[in-house]
Amino acid sequence: MARFLALSDANVTSALSLSFTFLQLFLAIILAFTAGRKLPSLEKWIITWLLYDAMTHFSLEGPFVYFSLTGSVNTSNHILAELWKEYGKADSRWLHSDPTIVSLEILTVFLTGPLALLLIYAISYNTHYRHFVQITLCVCELYGGWMTFCPEWLVGSPSLDTSSDLYLWCYLVFFNGLWVVIPFLLLWHSWKEMEQLHSSKTAVAIQKKKK
């Protein structure tokens, strides 16, 4: 009976944690499509991602940094610490203030989060620095993902628990994979936009020479 209750509590925590993340995504979609209603569809979806990205950095990773600098997730009774305790079942480094993880999250909260907001502004007002910020943000996200997992892989992944499909495919692969796949797609988007701009300028220069 005790084992069943423990399992039920774990399922409830998982469901609440996932519901919170999907609620953030839903809110990001509403905000992006409402505030950016005059923008092209692709730009609305990019802003949706950036809003979700910023929400995650500020509302989840911000508290994680606080918990880690004042103690640890494992010793905190804050409601948001419960979400990190759930994720910590898949990667225990998040429970005990691992220095590498905390260092990366400090950069994420104070650099990557603001960059996401700056990029939203740059897209909304079509500024000249839009793709510079987009590339910088993507590189930061990819670097963060690499440094989160590469050191762990090099020592045999002792902190990772892949015995559960939920931990492996949902917590570790899916949620971390978002911050790999989408930044790569945005880098490709910036590449194509710069390529198109260069082609247009080249065509104009050729026309001027002919005249």
N, C-alpha and C positions, 0 to 999 in steps of 0.2 A: 504493500500500500504506500509506504514512504517513497519507494522507488518510483511509483506511478505519479505521485504528487510532485516529485522533483522533476520528472520528465515533463509534466504538464506545465510547471513553472517555466522550464526552459523553452517550451513551445510558445508560451505566452510572451516571454521576453523577446524571442526571435520575431514573432508576429508584430509586436509593438515597435521593435527597432526597424523592421522593414517598412512598416506602415508610415513611420516618421519620415524615412528617406523618400518614399513615394509621394507623401504629402508635399514635401519640398519641391519635388519635380512638378507636381500638379500646379503648385503656386507659381513656379517659374514659367510654366507654359502660359498661364493666365496673364501674368505681368508682361511677358514678352510680346504676346499677340495683341494685348490691349495698348501698351505704350508704343509698340512699334508697328502699329496697324498700317502705316504708309510705306513700310519697308518691304522689299521683296521677300518671298517666302523663305528662301535660304537664310537670309539675314535674321529673320525672326527665330529660326531654329538655332542659329548660332548664338543669338542672345539668350535663348532659353537655356542652352548649355552653360553659358557664362553666368547666368543668374543662379542656376543650380550649383555650379562650381563655387561661386562666391558664398552662397548660403552654407554649403558644406564646410568651407574653410573657416567661416566666422562662427557659425552656430554649433558646429561639432568639434572641429579641430582647435578652435580657440579655447573652449573649455578644457579640452584634453591638455593643452599646454599649461593652463592654469593648474589643473589637478596634478600634473607632473612636476611643476616647479614648486608647489606647496606641499607635496607629498607624493601620492601616486593614485592612479585610477583604482587600484585594488583596495586602497584604504579609504576612498571617498564614498560618502553616502548620498551624493548628489544624484538626482534622477538621470542626468545625462551620463553620469559615470556608469550607470547600468547598461547603457547602450555600448559603451566601450568595453565593459566587462563581457558583454555578449560577443563582441568582435574578438576580444582577447582569448576566447576559447579556441579560435583558429590561429591566432598569432599572439603568444603570451608576452612578447616584448612590449605590447601596449599596456600591459597591466602594471609593469614595474619600472616605469620611467627610464627605458633604455636610452642612453645618451644620444645615440645616432638618430633614433626615431624622434626624440624630443627636439634635437637640433634641426632636423628637416621640417618638423611641424612649425617651429618658430618662423622659419623662412616662409613656409606656406601661408601662415596667418598674416604676417606683416609685409610680405612681398607679393606672393601669388594672388591672394585675395584682392588686394587693391588693384593689381594689374588687370584682373578680370573686370572690375568695375570701370577702370579706365578704358578698356577695350569696348565695353558696352557704349560708353560715351563716344568713343571714336567712330564706332559703326553708326550710331544714331545721327551724328553730325557730319559724317563723311570726311573726317579729318585726314590730313596728309600723312600722319604718323600711324594710321590704323594698322597696316601690315607689319610695321616694325614692332608694335606692341603685341600683335597676334603671334608673331614668330617668337618673341622673347618669352611670352607666357607659355607657349607650347614647349619650348626648350626647358623652362623651369619645371613644368609638370613632368616631362619625361625624365629629367635628371632626378627629380624627387622619387619617381617610381623605381628607377634603376638603383639608387642608393638605399631605398627601403629594402629591396629584396636581394640584390647582388651580394652584399656582405653576409647575409644569412645563408644563401646558397653555397657560398664558398666554404662554410664551416659545417655543411651537411644538414642545414635547416632544422636544428634542434628545437627551435621555438614554434615551428609550424605544425599544426595538427590537421592532417588531411584524411583522417579516418572517417569523417562524415562527409557525405555529399554536400550538405548545407555549408559546412565550413570550407570545403575545397572549391566547389563550383560557384557558390553564391558569394560568400564573404571574400575569399582570396582571389578567385579568377574573375568573376563578373565585376564586382565593385572596383577592384584595382585595375582590371582591364579597361574599364571606361576611361581612366586617366592615361591610358596608353593609346588606344584606338582613336579616340576623338582628337587628341592633340596631333597625331599623325595626319588625320584627315584635314585638320585646320592648317597644318604646315603645307599640305598639298594644295589646299585652296589658295593660300598666299602665294605659293610658287606659280600657280596658273594665272593668278591676277597680275603678278609682276611680269610674267611672260607676255601676257596680253598687252599690258601697258608698254612694254619695250617694243613689241611688234608695231603698235600704233605709232609710237614716236619714230621708229625706223621708217615706217611708210610715209609719215609726214615729211621727214628729212629728205627722203628720196624724191618726193613730189616737188619740194623746194629746189632741189638741185636741177631738176628737169626744167624748171621755170627760168 
